[in-house]
Amino acid sequence: MKNIPLFSTNVNKELKIGSKTIADFQKNENKLPEVLFLTTFPPRECGIATYSQDLILALNNKFKKSFAIKVTALELQNEKHTYLDDIYAVLETDNQNSYVELAKNINRNKNIEIVLIQHEFGLFRGNEEDFISFLKSVNKPIIMVCHTVLPRPDEKFRQHVLEIDSIADAFVVMTNNSARLLESDYNVLQNKITVIPHGTHLVQHSDKEVLKEKYNLSGRKIISTFGLLGSGKSIETSLDALQSIAKAEPEILFLIIGKTHPSVFRNEGEKYRNFLKDKITELKLENHVKFVDAYLPLESLLEYLQLTDIYLFTSKDRNQAVSGTFSYAISCGCPIISTPIPHAVEVLKNGTGIIVDFENPQQLAENVIKLLGNEPLRKKIALNGIHKLAPTAWENSAIAHGKLFEKTSAKKIALQYKIPKINLSHFKKLTTSFAMIQFSVVNQPDLGSGYTLDDNARALVAMCHHFELTNDPADLEYIKKYFNFIKFCFQSDGYFLNYVDEDMNFTKQNSENLADANGRAVWALGYLISIGDLLPASLKEDADLTMQTALINVNKIHSTRAMAFIIKGLYYSNLNHKSIKKTELIQHFADKLVQMYKHESKENWLWFEGYLTYANSILPEAMLCAYLATGEHSYKLIAKKSFDFLLSKIYKNNSIKVISNKGWLIKGHESEKEPIGGEQPIDVAYTILALSKFYEVFREKEYLQKMDIGFSWFLGNNHLHQIIYNPCTGGCYDGLEEDYINLNQGAESTVSYLMARLTIQKHLNQKARKNKESAMISANKLRSGIKIDNSISYVRAYK
């Protein structure tokens, strides 16, 4: 019997087994569970279509190898669309047969695990019974996303919802008010309802005046509204208010952004827009109103919203459950004035916006004039709004939907987070011509916060690591900058100062304990020296000289973590050019840590101190580095025992929870309830760095698995199920608290994330190289006619 190769070495041909190719077998084997969205979809112009497109994009960007999303587009028989995206099917909502055929198709498809329906009653008007029959026919779990929940329903309407409730496995609503209505007015069980707010876009917040200039609006104060135009928006209320506003603010311009709603246009043409134009002429407001009559691409829309000084939402629909339009506006930093629809009442409280009565132009005008005359108040409201809506970012909406998919599929869907691309934007934005700025207000660097040696030492390590991985010559400018700042902080007495103000003067804070900052400086210098062969000779020589000088008094440092940082710095600087003096210093500090370990460790407490506080992972990692530098076996044993002990305290239930700065973990008090929140990105990052080093030495796959779990903390695998890393800016939020994320993206958190991300990348590169080598070996064996057992060995080809 002759062996047939499992795949052809000719890339232009595919080996067939029976009627199938190898690719077919692999495709079937790797088939992901599918989530089928029933929704309107672009190019159909409607809010739900845009909503679904944004949500699907977020889900696909957020997760990998977890599920595949398919779309069934909702259409009318006489209203067809040409879709740019792949569409699984079309449901003609006014065609009874279409419902029947779709149900059969869904039931036959074994890959579909969940059917998710973006529901608005108007989408199925006139065919409600067909819709209910369809739901009853489908034998898959159904998630019903309710974009509208009407209060005080009549009995017929209520019974319709009750029928849906008897079939659906879960409901998603976008406000707490809608959830209460489902419970109180429709008797839907609370455990079937999940509140997932309308998603909002992460925005970099460009300069308002620059954007006004781009759109030829310089010198104007801008109020705006947007959305598909229809009489329900009550734009005339704003026009009536504009008379008074223009008298107080002559430079005012009101932007009405958006084309007429397709269904409105189909029924009445441009009747409403023409009514508004006539009113503008009647009120002599031609110089104060501009129509942007287009369905804008997202980038342009977000720019218009960012240049807006005040956003107006004047809907007169008392029951409008949610508005994506003002959600987008808030995320762009617009102060909002809104009528009291339920969504607005829920969101615009505690200083996040202003509520005015329905169809009350006088009240609207008074509040617009007040806000336009008070820039600090506008900024305060805008900042409050950004913080309020941060949890509703599309990335967080994707996580919430993903968690619901897991639950609804009975664990047939398991979430795996997709690792974002490396993004240095915010990292570089924080860096001036002098050094890296310490703090940031949201994503805007706060120059007044000055600079620290701590941040610039970490930044130097991160940029050196990036240069190792990419060999990007642009990195050299930053490496030199952070190195020069370290030299700037070095004093004639042989120690480093830490705090520098915006005018490049050392501050009074330098009277505080500086041992850890000195340790970090040595670590950074050592890491720089370790890649010296990649750097200009003069830079390497300068780093060597600075390191030698910094080591003169270093043995006088006694801080536990400072000693650990120093060990790491000495270890890295010794990698290419081993120094006996540096090895002796490593042994000196490692022996001190050994003494501490022997003094504190007990059967159930394998640690160097009587408490776990901050930057814990640095201690066992330093001991491992000491072992690698000296060969002393006792260092290796203590490193392993202490690190595994630490991991047992911070890894639970497939997630990481680092020690909270709200309350350290004290020996003998382990059974006490741990505080929630107070988790810092730097502690997660240091853990990932240590896991990487331990894997290199011990080759235990558990360390790799814990690296992935630890990194997923940044991506949403934390107790709030919200992102810590901001993929829009490339920055990292400053901390995870009990019920909120600290949205400021300062240097410590941003650099910590980057260090963790680069460590993950190093292992991804190693894995890719290993896979490539394995593939080449397999291909060579196959060319020789040797049958192998590899990842596609389930395919057997016989003569």
C-alpha positions in Angstrom: 0.0 0.0 0.0 1.4 3.3 -1.1 1.2 6.4 1.2 -0.3 9.4 -0.4 0.9 12.9 0.9 -1.6 14.6 3.1 -1.3 17.8 1.2 0.3 18.8 -2.1 3.6 20.7 -2.1 2.4 22.6 -5.1 0.5 25.5 -3.7 -1.6 25.8 -6.8 -3.1 22.3 -6.4 -5.2 20.8 -3.5 -5.0 17.1 -2.8 -8.4 15.5 -2.8 -9.6 12.6 -0.6 -12.8 11.4 -2.1 -14.5 14.6 -3.1 -12.9 16.7 -0.3 -9.7 18.5 0.1 -7.4 18.7 3.2 -8.6 22.3 3.6 -12.2 21.0 3.8 -11.3 18.6 6.6 -9.4 21.3 8.5 -12.3 23.8 8.0 -14.8 21.4 9.4 -12.6 20.4 12.3 -12.0 24.1 13.2 -15.6 25.2 12.7 -16.6 27.7 15.4 -20.0 27.8 17.0 -22.1 30.5 15.3 -24.2 33.3 16.6 -26.9 34.4 14.0 -27.9 38.0 14.2 -31.4 38.9 12.8 -31.2 42.6 12.2 -31.4 45.4 9.8 -27.9 46.0 8.4 -26.0 48.6 6.3 -26.4 49.9 3.7 -30.0 50.0 5.1 -30.1 53.4 6.8 -31.5 52.9 10.3 -30.3 53.1 13.9 -30.5 49.4 14.5 -28.5 48.6 11.4 -25.7 50.9 12.6 -26.0 49.5 16.1 -25.6 45.9 14.8 -22.7 46.8 12.6 -20.8 48.5 15.4 -21.6 45.6 17.8 -20.5 42.9 15.4 -17.3 44.8 14.6 -16.6 45.1 18.4 -17.2 41.4 19.0 -14.9 40.4 16.1 -12.2 42.7 17.3 -12.5 41.6 20.9 -12.6 37.8 20.6 -10.7 35.1 18.7 -11.6 31.5 18.1 -14.7 31.9 20.3 -17.6 32.1 17.8 -18.5 33.2 14.3 -21.1 35.8 13.7 -23.6 35.4 10.8 -26.1 38.0 9.7 -29.6 37.6 8.5 -30.7 40.9 7.1 -34.2 42.2 7.6 -35.8 43.6 4.5 -39.1 44.3 2.8 -40.1 42.6 -0.4 -40.1 45.9 -2.3 -37.0 47.3 -0.6 -33.8 45.5 -1.4 -30.2 46.3 -0.5 -26.8 45.3 -1.8 -24.6 44.3 1.1 -20.9 44.9 1.2 -20.5 42.4 4.1 -21.2 38.7 3.7 -24.8 38.0 4.6 -26.0 34.5 5.8 -29.6 35.1 4.7 -32.3 37.6 4.1 -35.6 37.7 6.0 -38.4 39.5 4.2 -40.4 40.7 7.2 -43.6 41.1 5.1 -43.4 37.6 3.6 -44.8 34.7 5.5 -42.9 32.1 3.5 -39.6 33.8 4.3 -40.1 33.2 8.0 -40.8 29.5 7.4 -37.8 29.0 5.2 -35.4 30.8 7.5 -36.6 28.7 10.5 -35.9 25.5 8.5 -32.5 26.7 7.5 -31.6 27.6 11.1 -32.7 24.3 12.4 -30.7 22.4 9.8 -27.5 24.3 10.5 -25.7 22.4 13.3 -23.2 25.2 13.8 -25.7 27.8 14.9 -25.8 27.8 18.7 -27.6 31.1 19.3 -30.1 33.2 17.4 -29.9 36.9 18.5 -32.7 39.2 17.3 -32.4 43.0 17.3 -36.1 43.7 18.0 -38.1 46.8 17.3 -41.9 46.3 17.0 -42.0 48.4 13.8 -39.8 46.0 12.0 -42.4 43.3 12.1 -45.6 45.5 11.9 -48.4 43.6 10.2 -46.6 40.3 10.5 -46.5 39.8 14.2 -48.1 36.4 14.1 -45.6 35.2 11.5 -42.8 36.4 13.7 -44.1 34.5 16.7 -44.6 31.4 14.6 -41.0 31.7 13.5 -39.8 32.0 17.1 -41.7 28.9 18.0 -40.3 27.0 15.1 -36.6 27.7 15.9 -35.0 25.0 18.0 -32.0 27.1 19.0 -31.5 29.4 22.1 -33.0 32.8 21.4 -31.7 36.2 22.7 -34.1 39.0 22.2 -32.6 42.5 22.2 -35.4 45.0 22.9 -34.6 48.4 21.5 -38.0 49.7 22.8 -40.0 48.7 25.8 -43.3 50.5 26.0 -44.8 51.3 29.4 -48.5 50.7 30.2 -49.2 48.4 27.2 -52.7 47.5 26.2 -53.7 43.9 26.6 -53.1 42.9 23.0 -49.6 44.3 23.0 -48.8 42.8 26.4 -49.9 39.4 25.3 -47.6 39.7 22.2 -44.6 40.3 24.5 -45.7 37.5 26.8 -45.6 35.1 23.9 -42.1 36.2 23.0 -41.2 35.8 26.7 -42.5 32.2 26.7 -40.0 31.4 23.8 -36.9 33.6 24.4 -34.1 32.3 26.6 -32.8 35.8 27.4 -33.7 39.5 27.0 -31.2 42.3 26.5 -32.3 45.9 27.2 -30.2 49.1 27.2 -31.4 50.9 30.3 -32.4 50.0 33.9 -35.7 51.6 33.3 -36.5 49.2 30.4 -35.5 46.3 32.6 -37.9 47.5 35.3 -40.7 47.8 32.7 -40.1 44.2 31.4 -40.5 43.0 35.0 -43.4 45.2 36.2 -45.5 45.6 33.1 -44.8 42.3 31.3 -43.9 39.9 34.2 -40.6 38.9 32.6 -38.4 37.2 35.2 -35.4 39.3 36.4 -32.9 36.5 35.8 -33.8 36.5 32.1 -32.9 40.2 31.6 -29.5 41.6 31.0 -28.9 45.3 30.9 -26.2 46.1 28.3 -26.2 49.9 27.6 -26.1 51.2 24.0 -22.5 51.1 22.9 -20.3 54.2 22.4 -17.1 54.8 20.5 -13.8 55.3 22.1 -12.5 58.7 20.9 -9.1 60.2 21.0 -10.6 63.7 21.6 -8.9 65.9 19.0 -8.5 69.6 19.5 -11.9 71.4 19.0 -10.5 74.5 17.3 -8.4 72.4 14.9 -11.5 70.5 13.9 -13.6 73.7 13.5 -10.9 75.0 11.1 -11.0 71.8 9.1 -14.8 72.1 8.6 -14.6 75.9 7.9 -16.4 76.7 11.2 -13.6 78.7 12.9 -14.9 81.5 15.1 -18.3 79.9 15.6 -19.9 78.5 18.7 -21.4 75.2 17.6 -24.6 73.6 18.8 -25.7 70.5 17.0 -28.0 67.5 16.7 -27.7 64.5 14.5 -29.7 61.4 13.4 -32.0 60.4 10.7 -34.5 63.3 10.3 -38.1 63.0 11.2 -40.8 65.1 13.0 -40.3 63.1 16.2 -37.0 64.8 16.8 -38.8 68.2 17.2 -36.0 70.2 15.7 -38.4 73.1 15.5 -38.1 73.4 19.3 -34.4 74.2 18.9 -35.1 76.6 16.1 -37.6 78.5 18.3 -34.9 78.6 21.0 -32.3 79.8 18.5 -33.9 83.2 18.2 -33.0 84.1 21.8 -29.7 82.3 21.7 -28.5 84.2 18.6 -29.2 87.5 20.3 -27.0 86.6 23.2 -24.4 84.7 21.2 -24.3 86.2 17.6 -21.6 83.8 16.5 -23.8 80.8 17.2 -24.3 78.1 14.5 -26.7 75.2 14.8 -25.7 72.1 12.8 -28.6 69.7 11.8 -26.7 66.6 10.9 -28.3 63.7 9.0 -30.4 62.8 6.1 -34.2 62.2 6.3 -35.1 58.8 7.6 -35.7 56.5 4.7 -39.2 55.4 5.9 -40.2 59.1 6.4 -38.8 59.9 2.9 -40.7 57.0 1.4 -44.0 58.2 2.9 -43.8 62.0 2.7 -40.5 62.9 0.9 -38.7 66.0 2.4 -41.8 67.5 3.9 -40.3 67.8 7.4 -37.0 69.2 6.2 -38.8 71.7 4.0 -40.9 72.7 7.0 -37.7 73.4 9.0 -36.2 75.4 6.1 -39.3 77.5 5.9 -39.2 78.1 9.6 -35.5 79.1 9.4 -36.4 81.7 6.8 -39.4 82.9 8.8 -37.3 83.4 11.9 -34.4 84.9 9.9 -32.0 82.3 11.1 -30.3 81.6 7.8 -26.9 82.7 9.1 -27.2 80.5 12.2 -28.3 77.2 10.8 -26.5 74.7 8.6 -27.9 71.4 7.3 -25.4 68.6 6.9 -27.7 66.5 4.7 -25.8 63.2 4.6 -25.6 59.8 6.3 -22.0 60.5 7.5 -19.3 58.0 7.8 -18.4 57.3 11.4 -15.1 59.2 11.4 -16.7 62.4 10.0 -19.6 62.1 12.4 -17.3 61.8 15.5 -15.3 64.8 14.3 -18.5 66.9 14.0 -19.5 65.9 17.5 -16.0 66.7 18.9 -16.1 70.2 17.5 -19.6 70.7 19.0 -19.8 73.0 22.0 -23.3 71.8 23.1 -25.3 68.9 21.8 -29.1 69.2 21.7 -31.5 66.3 21.9 -35.1 67.5 21.7 -37.1 64.3 21.0 -40.8 64.7 21.9 -41.4 60.9 22.1 -42.0 60.4 25.8 -41.5 56.6 25.5 -38.2 56.6 23.5 -36.3 54.0 25.4 -32.8 54.8 24.2 -30.9 57.1 21.9 -27.6 56.2 20.4 -27.2 59.7 19.2 -26.6 61.4 22.5 -24.6 58.4 23.7 -22.2 59.1 20.8 -22.2 62.8 21.6 -21.3 62.3 25.3 -18.4 60.0 24.3 -17.1 62.8 22.1 -17.0 65.2 25.1 -20.2 67.1 24.2 -22.2 68.7 27.1 -25.8 67.5 26.5 -29.1 69.3 26.9 -31.9 66.8 26.5 -35.6 66.3 26.9 -36.5 63.7 29.6 -36.8 60.5 27.6 -36.1 57.6 30.0 -32.5 57.0 28.7 -31.6 60.7 29.2 -33.1 60.8 32.7 -31.0 57.7 33.6 -27.7 58.9 32.2 -27.8 62.7 32.5 -27.8 63.0 36.3 -25.2 64.0 38.9 -23.7 66.7 36.6 -23.4 64.7 33.4 -25.9 66.8 31.4 -29.0 69.1 31.6 -32.7 68.0 31.3 -35.3 70.4 29.9 -39.0 69.9 29.4 -40.5 68.6 26.2 -41.2 71.2 23.5 -40.0 74.1 25.7 -37.9 76.5 23.6 -37.6 79.1 26.3 -36.1 76.7 28.8 -33.9 75.3 26.1 -32.6 78.7 25.2 -31.9 79.7 28.8 -29.8 76.6 29.4 -27.9 76.9 26.1 -27.0 80.6 26.8 -25.9 79.6 30.4 -23.6 76.9 29.2 -22.1 78.9 26.3 -21.2 81.6 28.8 -19.5 79.1 31.2 -16.6 77.2 29.6 -15.4 75.6 32.9 -19.0 74.2 33.4 -19.1 72.8 29.9 -15.7 71.1 30.5 -16.9 69.7 33.8 -20.1 68.3 32.3 -18.2 66.9 29.4 -15.7 65.2 31.7 -18.4 63.8 33.9 -20.2 62.4 30.8 -17.1 60.7 29.5 -16.6 59.0 32.9 -20.2 58.1 33.1 -20.3 56.4 29.7 -16.9 54.8 29.8 -18.4 51.4 30.7 -20.6 51.6 27.6 -17.7 51.6 25.1 -18.4 49.1 22.3 -15.5 47.0 23.6 -17.3 46.6 26.9 -20.6 46.0 25.2 -18.8 43.2 23.3 -17.6 41.7 26.5 -21.1 41.8 28.0 -22.6 40.1 25.0 -19.8 37.6 24.9 -20.5 36.7 28.6 -24.2 36.3 27.7 -23.3 34.0 24.8 -21.3 31.8 27.1 -24.2 31.6 29.5 -26.9 31.1 26.9 -24.9 28.4 25.0 -24.4 26.3 28.1 -20.7 26.8 27.8 -20.5 25.6 24.1 -19.0 29.0 23.5 -15.8 29.8 25.4 -14.4 33.3 25.2 -10.8 33.9 24.1 -9.6 37.5 24.0 -7.9 38.7 20.9 -4.5 40.4 21.6 -4.5 44.0 20.2 -1.8 45.2 18.0 1.1 47.1 19.6 0.2 50.8 19.7 2.8 53.4 20.8 0.5 56.4 20.2 -0.2 57.4 23.8 3.2 56.2 25.0 4.8 58.7 22.6 2.1 61.4 23.3 3.1 61.3 26.9 6.7 62.1 26.0 7.9 65.6 25.6 11.3 66.8 24.2 12.6 66.3 27.7 11.1 63.1 29.1 7.8 61.2 29.8 5.1 63.1 31.7 3.8 61.5 34.9 0.0 61.9 34.7 -2.8 62.3 32.2 -6.3 63.7 32.5 -8.2 61.0 30.6 -5.9 60.7 27.6 -4.6 64.3 27.6 -1.1 64.5 29.2 -0.9 66.7 32.2 2.3 68.6 31.9 1.8 70.2 35.3 2.3 66.8 36.9 5.9 66.9 35.9 8.2 63.9 35.4 9.5 61.0 37.5 12.6 58.8 37.3 10.2 55.8 38.0 8.2 56.4 34.9 11.2 57.1 32.6 13.2 54.1 33.9 10.2 51.9 33.0 9.8 53.7 29.7 13.4 53.0 28.9 13.0 49.3 29.6 9.8 49.1 27.4 11.4 51.0 24.5 14.5 48.9 24.6 12.3 45.7 24.5 10.4 47.2 21.6 13.7 47.9 19.8 14.8 44.3 20.4 11.6 43.0 18.8 11.2 45.4 15.9 14.6 47.0 15.3 12.7 50.2 14.5 15.2 53.0 14.2 12.6 55.5 15.5 12.9 53.9 18.9 16.5 55.2 19.3 15.3 58.8 19.8 13.1 57.7 22.7 15.8 55.4 24.2 18.2 58.3 24.3 15.6 60.6 25.7 14.7 58.3 28.7 18.4 57.5 29.3 19.3 61.2 29.3 16.6 61.8 31.9 18.0 59.1 34.1 21.4 60.8 33.9 19.7 64.1 34.6 18.3 62.6 37.9 21.7 61.2 38.9 23.4 63.3 41.6 27.0 63.8 42.6 26.5 61.8 45.8 25.9 58.7 43.7 22.1 58.5 44.2 19.2 59.4 41.9 16.4 61.9 42.6 12.9 61.0 41.4 10.6 64.0 41.0 11.1 66.8 38.4 8.5 69.5 37.7 7.5 70.8 34.3 10.2 73.5 34.4 12.8 70.7 34.9 13.5 71.5 38.6 13.7 68.9 41.3 10.8 69.1 43.7 10.4 68.9 47.5 9.0 65.4 47.0 12.6 64.2 46.7 12.8 64.3 50.5 10.8 61.0 50.5 12.1 57.5 50.3 13.9 57.2 47.0 15.3 53.7 47.3 12.9 52.0 44.9 13.4 54.7 42.3 17.2 54.1 42.5 16.6 50.4 42.1 14.4 51.0 39.0 17.1 53.2 37.5 19.7 50.4 37.9 17.2 48.0 36.3 16.7 50.3 33.3 20.4 50.9 32.9 21.1 47.2 33.0 18.5 46.4 30.4 19.8 49.1 28.2 23.3 47.6 28.5 22.0 44.2 27.7 21.0 45.3 24.2 24.2 47.3 23.7 25.2 45.4 20.6 22.1 46.8 18.9 22.9 50.4 19.9 25.3 53.1 18.8 28.6 52.5 20.4 28.7 55.9 22.2 25.3 55.2 23.8 26.4 51.8 25.1 29.6 53.3 26.5 27.7 56.1 28.2 25.3 53.6 29.7 28.2 51.4 31.0 29.8 54.4 32.6 26.6 55.6 34.2 26.0 52.1 35.6 29.4 51.9 37.1 29.0 55.2 38.8 25.5 54.3 40.1 26.8 51.1 41.7 29.3 52.9 44.0 26.8 53.3 46.8 24.2 50.8 45.8 25.1 48.2 48.5 23.8 50.7 51.1 20.2 50.3 49.8 18.1 48.0 52.0 14.5 48.3 50.6 13.3 44.9 49.6 11.9 45.8 46.2 14.8 48.2 45.4 17.2 45.2 46.0 15.2 43.1 43.6 15.3 45.8 40.9 19.0 46.1 41.4 19.5 42.4 41.0 17.5 42.5 37.7 19.6 45.4 36.5 22.9 43.7 37.4 21.7 40.4 35.8 20.8 42.0 32.5 24.0 44.1 32.3 26.0 40.9 32.9 24.4 39.0 30.1 26.8 39.9 27.3 29.9 41.0 29.3 30.0 39.3 32.7 31.6 41.2 35.5 32.8 39.6 38.7 32.0 42.7 40.7 28.4 42.7 39.4 28.0 39.0 40.2 29.2 39.6 43.7 26.7 42.4 44.1 23.9 40.1 42.8 25.0 37.5 45.4 25.1 40.2 48.1 21.5 41.3 47.5 20.2 37.8 46.9 21.6 36.6 50.2 19.7 39.4 51.9 16.5 38.3 50.3 17.3 34.7 51.3 17.7 35.8 54.9 14.3 37.6 54.8 12.7 34.5 53.2 14.1 32.2 55.9 13.0 34.5 58.6 9.4 35.0 57.4 8.4 31.8 55.6 6.3 29.2 57.3 4.5 26.1 56.0 1.6 28.1 54.6 3.5 31.4 54.0 6.3 31.0 51.6 7.3 34.7 51.3 10.0 37.2 52.0 7.9 39.5 54.2 4.9 39.2 56.6 2.7 40.7 54.0 2.0 40.9 50.2 1.9 44.5 49.0 2.8 46.0 45.7 5.2 44.8 42.9 5.3 41.4 44.6 6.4 39.4 41.5 9.6 41.3 41.3 11.0 39.5 44.4 10.8 35.8 43.1 11.8 37.0 39.6 14.9 38.7 41.1 15.8 35.5 42.9 15.5 33.6 39.7 17.8 36.1 38.0 20.2 35.7 40.8 20.3 31.9 40.2 20.8 32.4 36.5 23.7 34.8 37.2 25.4 32.7 39.9 24.2 29.1 39.5 23.4 29.1 43.3 20.7 26.4 43.5 19.1 27.7 46.7 18.2 30.9 44.9 16.3 28.8 42.3 14.4 26.8 45.0 13.3 29.9 46.8 12.4 31.7 43.6 10.1 28.8 42.6 8.5 28.3 46.0 7.8 32.0 46.6 6.5 32.6 43.1 4.2 29.6 43.1 2.9 30.8 46.5 2.2 34.2 45.2 0.4 32.8 42.1 -1.8 30.8 44.4 -3.0 34.0 46.1 -3.7 36.0 42.9 -4.9 33.5 40.4 -8.4 32.1 40.9 -11.3 31.0 38.7 -9.4 31.5 35.5 -8.6 35.1 36.2 -6.0 37.3 38.0 -6.7 39.5 41.0 -3.6 41.2 42.1 -3.2 42.4 45.7 -5.3 45.4 46.3 -3.8 48.7 47.4 -6.9 49.1 49.6 -5.6 46.5 51.9 -2.4 44.4 51.8 -2.6 40.7 52.4 -1.1 40.1 55.9 0.3 36.8 57.1 -2.2 35.1 59.5 -5.1 37.1 58.0 -5.5 35.2 54.7 -9.0 34.1 55.6 -10.3 37.7 55.9 -12.4 39.1 53.1 -10.3 40.6 50.4 -11.0 44.2 49.4 -12.5 44.7 45.9 -10.8 47.1 43.6 -7.5 48.9 44.1 -5.8 46.8 41.4 -3.0 48.4 39.5 -1.8 47.7 35.9 1.8 47.7 37.1 1.2 44.7 39.4 -0.4 42.7 36.5 2.5 43.7 34.2 5.2 42.7 36.7 3.5 39.3 37.1 3.5 38.7 33.4 7.2 39.7 33.2 8.0 37.2 36.0 5.9 34.4 34.4 7.8 34.9 31.2 11.2 34.5 33.0 9.9 31.4 35.0 8.7 29.8 31.8 12.1 30.3 30.2 13.8 28.5 33.1 11.2 25.8 34.1 9.3 25.3 30.8 6.1 24.7 32.6 3.1 25.3 30.4 1.1 26.6 33.4 3.2 29.7 33.4 2.4 30.4 29.8 -1.3 29.8 30.5 -1.2 32.2 33.4 0.5 34.8 31.2 -2.4 34.7 28.8 -4.9 34.9 31.7 -3.0 37.8 33.3 -2.9 39.7 30.0 -6.6 39.2 29.6 -7.1 41.3 32.7 -6.2 44.3 30.5 -8.7 43.2 27.9 -11.7 42.7 30.2 -11.2 39.5 32.2 -11.6 41.3 35.5 -14.3 41.7 38.1 -16.0 44.5 36.2 -15.7 42.8 32.8 -14.4 46.1 31.3 -11.4 47.0 29.3 -8.3 48.5 31.1 -6.4 49.0 27.9 -7.8 51.6 25.5 -7.2 50.3 21.9 -8.3 53.7 20.5 -5.5 55.7 22.2 -3.0 53.0 22.9 -3.1 54.1 26.6 -3.9 52.1 29.7 -6.4 53.2 32.4 -4.8 53.9 35.8 -6.7 51.3 37.9 -9.5 48.9 38.5 -11.7 49.9 41.4 -14.7 48.3 43.0 -17.3 49.7 40.7 -15.4 51.8 38.2 -12.3 52.2 36.1 -10.0 55.1 36.6 -10.0 56.5 33.1 -6.8 58.6 33.4 -4.1 57.1 31.2 -0.9 58.0 33.0 2.7 57.0 32.4 2.9 54.2 35.0 -0.2 52.3 33.7 0.5 52.9 30.0 4.2 51.8 30.2 3.2 48.8 32.3 0.7 47.7 29.7 3.3 48.1 27.0 5.9 46.0 28.9 3.3 43.3 29.3 2.2 43.4 25.7 5.8 43.2 24.5 6.4 40.2 26.7 3.4 38.5 25.2 4.7 39.4 21.7 8.1 37.8 22.4 6.4 34.5 23.1 4.1 34.9 20.1 7.2 35.3 18.0 8.8 32.3 19.5 5.7 30.2 18.9 5.5 31.4 15.3 9.1 30.5 14.7 8.6 27.1 16.2 5.5 26.4 14.1 7.3 27.5 11.0 10.2 25.1 11.8 7.7 22.3 12.5 5.9 22.9 9.2 9.1 22.9 7.3 10.2 19.6 8.9 6.8 18.1 8.2 6.8 19.2 4.6 10.3 17.7 4.1 9.1 14.4 5.6 6.0 14.4 3.4 8.1 15.0 0.3 10.0 11.9 1.3 6.7 9.9 1.4 6.9 9.5 5.2 3.6 9.3 7.0 3.5 11.6 10.1 1.2 12.1 13.0 0.6 15.9 13.3 -2.2 18.4 13.8 -4.1 17.0 10.8 -3.3 13.3 11.4 -7.0 12.5 11.6 -7.0 12.6 7.8 -5.8 9.2 6.5 -5.1 8.8 2.8 -4.7 5.3 1.4 -4.1 4.0 -2.1 
